[in-house]
Each structure stands twice: as C-alpha cells, then as structure tokens.
C-alpha cells in the first residue's frame, strides 16, 4: 500500500512505535531510526507514532516534533504514518495536530479529552474542532483506562456519519462491543477498524477488524505480519498458532510488576527486550516510570531465548 491509498485501504499491522531515550531523557535519534528500520524490515503496513507505547503524554511539543521529523525522514513515504495528537484539551490537540501536518504525516490519532470530565456530546465537539482546524484524516482512539471515558458506539456512529473520523483503534478491552461495532460497520467498508489488543488479533480479524496496533510488534513485527497474512488466507489454524506464540512472548510486558505499574511494565518490557535485541541503546522510561532492573531484564532475556528471538549465550 502507498500513502496515496490512505485512508481507504489502511490495513494490517501498524505498531505504535516505542520512543527510545538518551540517558538525559531526550529522543535517541540513532536508536529510533534502528527501530523504524526493524519494523519496516518486518513487513509492517504502517506506523503509529506518539501513541501510548511511545510514552506520548510525557513528551513536550519539541520532543514530539523531533520524533515526527526522524520518522518521516526515515520512512520516506514507504508506509503510511499516523501521529498521535494526545493531550487533555482541544486547543493543545489542535496545536500538536498542526505540527504533525507540517511534519508530513498521513493521518492523526485522537482520544477523548481527559483529566477534565467530558460528556459524549463534548467529545464529538472535540473531534469536530480538530477535524475543522487541521483537515487530516482522524483515527479515533478508544482507551478508557487512560482517558477515563469510553467512546460509545452511538458517538462513533455520529462522528463516522459526519465524516469526522475514518477509523478506530480500540484499546478498550471490550471484545463484545468491538464485535458489535464490526457488525455495525460492515456496510461501511471504508471505515477502518483496528484492535489494540495484541493478544486477541486472530479473533478480531475473524470478526471484521482491518488490522492491529500491537505494542509487542516493536519486538517481533514479522510475527504479527505472519499472523495477519494467515488471517487474510483464512488459515485460522496457522493464525492461532502464531497468536499463541505471541501470547507467550507477551510475558516480557509482565516482568516489571509489581515493582512498577502495569503500563510501565508493559512499555518497559518492550524496551528491555529491544535493548537485548540491540535495537535501542538504553531502556530508560520517562519519569516517573521506572525501567526494568537487572533481575527483571534477565527474566526478559529468558523469554526471548525461549521464543528463539535471542540466541542463548
């Protein structure tokens, strides 16, 4: 797929790109370029920059612009680029969206506003304001665990019918709702549905998802692409086999708990694995989140060895 097809044919595996950091908590350009090359070599169909796995809410505007600059340059139009423009208020989101448009991305990813409580009607106004101010295609991002409110199906239907959004990344964990949404959108083939659950990709594809946005895809993108390809062939047995291996590999995301929060353990586990695979130089997290310690790193190493991503020393 070329960027000219965006968004009507957006599909497949679109990992949320980890943001490598230097010891002084700045964007590590050399490591980020290695990560992007690793993802492209793995055959991914697009990249999602500045999402939750990217630690976007910890990053100021200059750091976000730096990530976009590096990624746009490194990708050079080979796959579509989505940029998360995630912030608590509409005007801040618009400012980030304008930066993303200037950088040259293909589309935006927008959550509901957060911290201040909003209604579903206010969420629609939020998306409408971003759409009118910037004009790029918008993927809605349903992640109630982080923003405190769900994008309800009637809200998504209204925004879809008004042309405010072109798709959804569903990280709600509500598989029943996702299935109902897929059935509802079956008569709208241009609306793109993606699951953010890297452990249920085969199921989501079976019920109508167009792809997945897997954080674990930073570690093993080729496996997620193989899963997607098997689903496209309707070889559900092969898809299940790949999925079950990825469930085992996902254990890297659990090794930081209970010392760190679940979210920090997840991204921290991905970063630990990526450091062991020589994709990134450091596995720092943005403060106050803690990186995995030496004992946790060794447990991640054992998982990578067991799943044949790392040769036993």
Protein Blocks (a to p, Z undefined) as FASTA:
>chain_A
ZZklpcklggcjdddddddddfkopacfklmmmmmmmmmmnopabdcehifknommmpcf
klmmmmmmmmmmmnnomaccddddddfbfklmmmmmmmmmmnopabdcddddehiacdfk
lmmmmmmmmmmmnopacdddddfklnopacdfklmmmmmmnopagbdcdfkopaklmmmm
mmmmmmmmkbccddfbfklmmmmmmnopabdcdfklmmmmmlmmmmmmmmmnopaklmmm
mmmmmmmmmmmmmmmpckbcfklmmmmmmmmmmmmnomafbfcdcdfbdcddfklmmmmm
mmmmmnopaccZZ
